[in-house]
């Protein structure tokens, strides 16, 4: 496994094309960026907001909890890196942040920055944090060390990487995605200082005839594991099936789709691969809700018209809302789900050529 993280982002920026579409469909009530001239006008306005913000950061006054600060384009890029994973949940906030920036109001971006990227200083450390230690789960976890341990150890050593070769790599990644390319390139940068190596590293071929056919599941637009790689993965696993969810975001829990939920449940319980409709090569499922249609994390989401399986609907909504906020407990559950012997939930990077088997 190369561990290059270099073929992940060809579809990422398409999500912001969909932002314009969903904003227009959602209307002015659900999307503050709405423009009656249509999605193209909305995207033009977003591009102007971003271009202006690059050169004009916004100062934030202090309050009773936080001191004064400043929000910049770098902060906005980190938001983009997060929200492309789950647009159903986060496009509403994205539209609000961008609209506020257009009004020279950085409060919503500052609030996001404090909640996600800065340590919380408005309350004392918990008793458990004090007893378990600074890198414990009670104190906020290991700040990504476990992820780097896997990403850097699974791939080739980067200790001899030069500044010139990394610069060329970063340019390649930025060419794939203008929105999050710079943030994505940081993954490999961390590995240039990772000295630990695995005692044993598999370097063979990631292809096999499995005891039971694998099911690969991919979204139409996945920001980091593009669906086009499923075709390459299926070639290496005889009899593998495919489920296509016509939505955006990373993995099936980025949306809520009763069709996909039923197909996955059938596969887990019986091993049956989903059947494609007549005239189609693979089974395709549509989402039950769309970004900026009024879906929020704060209100009950009614069962779609014509559906009767309230238990499945509740599970789909709660899973969409939980990840990644409930880390690490929920994330561990998802890893167990995606690594069961029968199914791979996401199409991985073609370069990695690895699946959950």
HELIX and SHEET records of a PDB file:
HELIX    1   1 UNK A   14  UNK A   30  1                                  17    
HELIX    2   2 UNK A   39  UNK A   55  1                                  17    
HELIX    3   3 UNK A   73  UNK A   83  1                                  11    
HELIX    4   4 UNK A   87  UNK A  102  1                                  16    
HELIX    5   5 UNK A  107  UNK A  116  1                                  10    
HELIX    6   6 UNK A  127  UNK A  132  1                                   6    
HELIX    7   7 UNK A  137  UNK A  139  5                                   3    
HELIX    8   8 UNK A  145  UNK A  154  1                                  10    
HELIX    9   9 UNK A  163  UNK A  176  1                                  14    
HELIX   10  10 UNK A  181  UNK A  191  1                                  11    
HELIX   11  11 UNK A  229  UNK A  235  1                                   7    
HELIX   12  12 UNK A  252  UNK A  254  5                                   3    
HELIX   13  13 UNK A  258  UNK A  270  1                                  13    
HELIX   14  14 UNK A  310  UNK A  322  1                                  13    
HELIX   15  15 UNK A  329  UNK A  338  1                                  10    
SHEET    1   A 2 UNK A  58  UNK A  60  0                                        
SHEET    2   A 2 UNK A  69  UNK A  71 -1                                        
SHEET    1   B 4 UNK A 283  UNK A 286  0                                        
SHEET    2   B 4 UNK A 241  UNK A 248  1                                        
SHEET    3   B 4 UNK A 215  UNK A 221  1                                        
SHEET    4   B 4 UNK A 343  UNK A 344  1                                        
END                                                                             
